[in-house]
Amino acid sequence: MTIMVFDSGLGGLSILREVHAVLPAANIVYLADDAAFPYGGWEPDKLVPQIINVISDGIARYRPDLVIVACNTASTLALDELRKRFDIPFVGTVPAVKPAAEQTSSGLFSVLATQGTVKRQYTRDLIAEFADKAHVRLVGSKSLAKIAESYLTGASVDLKIVEKQIEPCFVERDGLRTDIIVLACTHYPFLINQFRKVAPWPVDWLDPAEPIARQALRLLGAKYNDVSDSANSNSSRSNDIIHFTSQNPGREAVRLVSGFGLSLA
């Protein structure tokens, strides 16, 4: 059984960690559209064909049983069209507005995303449907995805820049404070320690990785259970691969993904 995990860069590795934990018997193909990274600054009319073409090529090449679109921007723009085109299950990554609305005590929470995700009507519809009684601050960062991508491959992080990027997430209103921040970009969980260092007060940082992996397990259902029963779930992950659309990843990126059990396609 093969699961394809798609992202614009390496941020989807935060989802991959949970997929490994929840579906250990599955083979993984990680499809990184690094040639087009980052997606946040693209115009939708150009980005949607890019996403669909890359994923279509990946499906034709690797024949996955399920695709996880581990990118908020790609999910909010192209998930519906992908589901129409292909007769395989897709799991999207969308801002975790509903669980944040259910868990907040103060009624104040923020969604930290890319500028593209913040602009999407999809995101605003989620807030209208699930968080109409909460005060939700949408914060679109210009640089955090790039910072995380660089950090993953060994670069240092300027905490002053990080602090400036997340500062708008923290709201005080009528004696109450923001208590949850939704991480609406798969790159952001890799900066969680830096976020905590510069946050003006403690909050819960909501990472959707585990629910996404569990949704994949639900959609595969008995099909996965049959594979799991016949496979040695403790075997090495030597069959897991990563496909970079640039076909020219740096040595640091190759070293990083090998630590996640991925070899170059």
C-alpha positions in Angstrom: 0.0 0.0 0.0 1.3 3.4 -1.0 0.4 6.8 0.5 1.6 10.0 -1.3 2.2 13.0 0.8 2.3 16.3 -1.1 3.7 19.7 -0.1 5.3 22.7 -1.7 8.5 22.0 0.3 9.6 20.2 3.4 6.9 21.3 5.7 4.8 18.2 5.1 7.4 16.3 7.0 5.5 17.3 10.1 2.6 15.3 8.7 4.8 12.5 7.6 6.0 11.9 11.2 2.4 11.2 12.3 1.7 9.0 9.2 4.7 6.9 10.1 3.3 6.5 13.7 -0.4 5.8 12.7 0.2 3.8 9.5 3.5 2.1 9.9 2.8 -0.6 7.3 2.3 1.9 4.5 4.9 2.8 1.9 5.4 6.5 1.5 6.0 8.7 -1.5 6.7 12.3 -0.5 6.2 14.7 -3.4 7.8 18.0 -2.8 7.1 20.8 -5.4 10.3 22.6 -4.4 10.6 24.0 -7.9 7.6 26.2 -7.1 8.2 26.9 -3.4 6.9 28.9 -1.7 3.2 28.9 -2.7 2.2 31.8 -0.5 3.0 34.5 -3.1 1.4 32.8 -6.1 -1.8 34.1 -7.7 -4.6 31.4 -7.5 -5.2 31.3 -11.2 -1.6 30.2 -11.8 -1.2 28.1 -8.7 -4.2 25.8 -9.1 -2.9 24.4 -12.5 0.6 24.0 -11.0 -0.7 22.0 -8.0 -3.0 19.8 -10.1 -0.4 19.1 -12.7 2.3 18.1 -10.2 -0.1 15.9 -8.2 -1.5 14.3 -11.4 2.0 13.5 -12.6 2.8 12.0 -9.1 -0.4 9.8 -9.2 0.4 8.6 -12.7 4.0 7.7 -11.7 3.5 6.2 -8.3 -0.2 4.9 -8.2 -0.9 5.8 -4.6 -3.8 4.3 -2.7 -4.4 7.7 -1.0 -3.0 11.2 -1.2 -2.4 13.6 1.7 -2.3 17.2 0.5 0.0 18.4 3.4 -0.3 22.0 2.5 -3.0 24.5 3.6 -2.7 26.7 0.5 -3.0 23.7 -1.9 -5.9 22.2 0.0 -7.9 25.3 0.2 -7.4 25.9 -3.6 -7.4 22.6 -5.3 -8.7 19.8 -3.1 -12.3 19.8 -4.5 -10.9 19.7 -8.1 -8.6 16.8 -7.3 -11.4 14.8 -5.7 -13.4 15.3 -8.9 -10.6 14.2 -11.1 -9.3 11.1 -9.3 -11.1 8.0 -7.9 -8.8 7.7 -4.9 -9.2 9.3 -1.4 -7.6 12.6 -0.6 -7.0 14.0 2.8 -6.6 17.8 2.9 -4.9 20.1 5.4 -7.1 23.0 6.3 -6.9 25.5 9.2 -8.0 23.7 12.4 -10.7 26.4 13.1 -13.3 23.9 14.4 -11.2 22.3 17.1 -9.8 25.7 18.1 -13.4 27.0 18.5 -14.3 24.0 20.6 -11.2 24.2 22.8 -10.7 27.9 23.5 -11.6 29.1 27.0 -11.2 32.8 26.4 -13.0 32.9 23.0 -10.0 34.5 21.5 -7.8 32.4 19.1 -5.6 33.2 16.1 -4.9 31.4 12.8 -1.2 31.7 11.8 -0.9 31.0 8.1 0.7 32.1 4.9 -0.7 35.2 3.2 -2.3 33.0 0.6 -4.3 30.9 3.1 -5.4 34.0 5.0 -6.8 35.5 1.7 -8.8 32.4 0.8 -12.6 32.5 1.1 -12.3 28.9 2.2 -10.6 30.0 5.4 -13.2 32.7 6.1 -16.0 30.2 5.5 -14.5 27.9 8.1 -14.6 30.7 10.6 -18.2 31.7 9.7 -19.3 28.1 10.1 -17.5 26.9 13.2 -16.3 30.0 15.1 -19.0 32.6 14.7 -19.1 33.2 18.5 -15.3 33.5 18.8 -13.0 36.4 18.1 -10.6 35.0 15.5 -7.5 36.9 14.4 -6.1 35.9 10.9 -2.4 36.4 10.6 -0.6 35.9 7.3 3.1 35.7 7.5 5.4 36.6 4.6 8.4 34.8 5.7 7.8 32.0 8.3 7.5 29.2 5.7 10.9 30.2 4.2 12.4 30.6 7.6 11.2 27.1 8.6 12.4 25.6 5.3 15.9 27.1 5.8 15.9 26.0 9.5 15.1 22.4 8.5 18.3 22.4 6.3 20.6 23.8 9.0 20.2 27.6 8.9 19.9 29.6 12.1 16.7 31.4 13.1 16.6 35.1 13.9 14.2 35.2 16.9 13.5 38.9 16.4 12.0 38.2 13.0 10.0 35.3 14.3 8.7 37.5 17.2 7.6 40.2 14.8 5.8 37.7 12.6 3.8 36.1 15.4 3.2 39.2 17.5 -0.2 40.0 15.8 -1.5 36.6 16.9 -1.6 37.7 20.6 -4.7 39.7 21.4 -6.0 41.1 24.6 -9.7 42.1 24.8 -12.0 42.8 27.7 -9.5 41.3 30.2 -9.1 38.1 28.1 -6.2 36.9 26.1 -5.6 34.7 23.1 -5.2 31.1 24.3 -4.9 29.1 21.1 -2.9 29.7 17.9 -3.8 27.4 15.0 -0.7 26.5 13.0 -2.2 26.7 9.5 1.0 25.9 7.6 2.7 22.5 7.8 6.1 24.3 8.0 5.2 26.0 11.3 5.4 23.1 13.7 9.1 22.9 13.1 9.5 26.4 14.6 7.4 25.6 17.7 10.3 26.0 20.1 11.2 29.4 18.7 7.5 30.5 18.9 7.4 29.5 22.6 10.6 31.5 23.3 9.3 34.8 21.9 5.5 34.4 22.8 4.4 37.1 25.2 2.4 34.6 27.2 1.8 30.8 27.0 -0.8 29.5 24.5 -1.8 26.2 23.0 -0.3 25.7 19.5 -2.7 23.6 17.5 -0.9 21.2 15.1 -3.3 19.2 12.8 -0.8 16.4 11.9 -2.2 13.6 14.1 -5.8 14.1 13.1 -4.8 14.1 9.4 -2.9 10.8 9.8 -5.9 9.3 11.6 -8.3 10.5 8.9 -6.1 8.7 6.3 -6.3 5.5 8.4 -10.1 5.9 8.5 -10.4 6.3 4.8 -8.2 3.3 4.0 -10.1 1.2 6.5 -10.0 -2.5 6.0 -7.7 -2.2 3.0 -5.0 -0.9 5.3 -5.7 -3.5 8.0 -5.3 -6.3 5.5 -1.9 -4.9 4.5 -0.9 -4.3 8.1 -1.8 -7.8 9.2 0.4 -9.3 6.4 3.3 -6.9 6.7 6.0 -6.6 9.3 5.3 -3.2 10.7 8.7 -3.1 12.4 10.6 -3.4 9.2 12.9 -0.6 8.0 11.4 2.2 5.8 13.7 1.5 2.9 10.8 1.6 0.4 9.9 5.2 1.3 11.0 7.8 -1.3 10.9 11.5 -1.9 10.5 13.1 -5.3 11.7 16.7 -5.7 10.2 18.5 -8.7 13.3 20.6 -9.0 15.3 17.3 -9.4 18.1 19.2 -7.7 17.8 19.3 -3.9 20.6 20.5 -1.8 22.8 18.2 0.2 21.3 19.5 3.4 17.8 18.6 2.2 18.9 15.2 1.2 20.5 14.6 4.6 17.4 15.9 6.4 14.9 13.7 4.6 17.1 10.6 5.1 16.5 11.2 8.8 12.8 10.8 8.1 13.4 7.5 6.3 13.2 8.9 2.8 15.5 8.1 -0.1 15.6 10.0 -3.4 13.3 8.7 -6.1 
